[in-house]
Structures are given as structure tokens and as C-alpha cells.
């Protein structure tokens, strides 16, 4: 891959593609033809669905997110969804009570929820179409790690879901 050091051009010229990778302008040649295997087609479809689902879920969680415009968080979140989907065709992914690739996902890397909050929020998906959250009783001074002399803690909880096949929020 070539790295451009002077003027930046974005787009295609012949078989050369020029774009920015982070803050670095780069150029590369476009392959003549890419043969997509069945797995590649599934993965590329899932990648698109994961990105769209990530956007929909983040939008629904917006009131509880520290910095919803954090591009790094957006990429990590969509990447975690994509990791979960993997090479499984969309129609073969069943509803799941716990998605390991997303369990413990930190939206804010500067302030870990799981380091601060010592009680786990429990989920119940036993009623179709319903997600129930249960927050076990706790004593704030024992179950929330906060700096000394903290007098108040605000806990914003949001829940979101989406139908992967249609990429719509359940309402």
C-alpha cells in the first residue's frame, strides 16, 4: 500500500483507489476481480447488517451513552455484533439470552461500568417479545465503586433491541 505524503486525492483513477485510513491518505490498486466464496458473501452481508444494527441500537441507547458520537466506540460495537454473527447465515441465528461477543461491552473505555458497578443486571427473555431487567437489591456504598466523598451517583439504564432480518426496532 502506498502512502501519499503531499496532495490528497480521494476516489478512483483507473485501477488505483485513493482514500484516507484514519488521518493518513493512502492509495492502493483495485484487484481485477474478486471471486466471492459462499462464506465471503455471508460475511459481507453480515457485516452490513451488523453495522446497520449497531447504528440502530446505539440510536436507541443514546440517552444512556456518555459519548454517542465516539467513532471508535461505534466501530467496536458494530465489530462485536459482526463477531457474534460470524459466518452464520442471518436466517440461522436464533434469539439468544446472552451474546458473549457483546456481554460486558464497554461503551466508555475511560470509565468501565463493570469496574464501578459491582452488581450484575440480570435479563429475562422468557416472555416472547419482552426483555425484563432485574437489578438485585444493593447497598450503594458497597456495590458501586466511586471516589472518596462521593455524595451522589446517577445510573442511566437504557435497553434496546432490533430485528436483524428487518433491522427495525421492536417499538
N, C-alpha and C positions, 0 to 999 in steps of 0.2 A: 504494500500500500504506500502510495506517495504522500508526502506531507507538503502542502503548499505553504510557502513562507511569506509571500507578498500578497498581491491582489487576490481577493476571494471571489470565485465564480461558483454559483450554485446551479445544478442542473445536469443535463446530459449533452455531450458533444460526441456524436458517433457512438463508439462503444466505451467512452470514458464517462464515469459518473463522478460528479463533484458535490460534496456535501460537508456539513460540519459534524464532527464527532466530539461532543462536549463543546469545548471552546476552540478546537483545532480544526482548521479547514483541511480536508483530505480529498484525494482523488483515487479512484480505482477503476479497473476495467470491468466491464459487464461481461459475464460469461455468454458465450454464443447461444447456448440453450441449456436449460436445466431440466433434467428428467426427474419429475417428482414421483417418488415411490408412494405406495398407499399410506405408509406411516408418515411420510412428509406432508401429504395432503391433510391427514388427520391433525397432525401437529400444527400446521399453519392455520387450519380452521379453528382449532382450539385456542391458538394464540390470539386470534382476532376476537373470539368470544371472551377469553379471559380479560383482554384489555377493555372491552365494552362492559363486561360485568364489573370489573374493578371501578370503572368510572361511575356506573350506576350505584354501586354500593357506597363508594366514597361520597357521592352526592347525598345519599340518604343519611349517611353518618356525619355529614358536615357540621351539625350543631355541636357534636362532641369532639371534633378533631381540633387539635391545637393549631395546626397549620395546614389546612386543606390544599393549599397551593404548592406544597413541598413536592417538587417533581421527583426527587429521589424516593420519597415515600410512595408516590403514585406508581413508580416503576417497580419498587419492591413488592407492593401489594398485588399488582397485576401479575408479576412474576411468580408470586406464591400461589395465586389462583391457577396460573398456567402449569406450575409444577404439579399441583394436585390433579389437574385434568390429564396431563401427560399425553400418552399415545392412545388413550381410551376414546373411542368414538362417543360423541356427545349423547347419543341415544342410549348408550350402555352405562352411563354414570348414574347410579341410584342416589336418592336423597340419603344424606348421612348425618348422624347426630354430632359427629366430631370430624373435622377435616384437619388432619395432622399438619399439613403444609401451612394452614392458617392459624392453628392453635398457638396462642402465645405471640401472635404477630404484634409487633410494636409499631404503632403509627408515629410515635415520637421517640426517636433514639436518644434524645438528650434527657428524657425523664421516663424511665422504664415503669410502666404500670405494674408489672409483676414484682418489681423490687419494692415499690411503695405500698402496694395493696396486698396484704397477706392472706386474705380470704378469697377463695375462688368463687366466681359467679357460676352457678350451675344452670344448665339449659335442659329443657324438657321438650322433646318433639313428639310426644306420644299421641297428641291430638292432631290429625291431618290438617295442614294449612295453618297451624298455630305454633308459635315459638314462645315458650314460657321461660322467664328468667327467675331464678331464685337466688337471692343474696342472703346467705346464712347470717344469723344474728352475730354481731361482733361488738367488741369494745374498741372504739376508735383509737384510743391511746395505745392499745396493744396490737391492733391489726392494721394500722396504717403507719408506715414509716415516714415521719415528717421531721423537719429540722426542729431543734430545741426551741421552746417558747412559741410554737405554732398554736394559734388560738382558733383557727377555722380551716376546714378542708372542704372544698367543693368537688363533688364527684358527679360528673356528667356521664350518663349512660345512654347510649343510643343502640338500637338494634336495626338491622337491615337484612333483607333477603332479596333474591331475584330468581326468576325462572330462566335457567340457562338457554332453553330452547327458543324462547321468545325475547329474552333479555328485557323483561318487564318486571317492575316491582310488583309484589303481590297486593299492594294497596295499603 
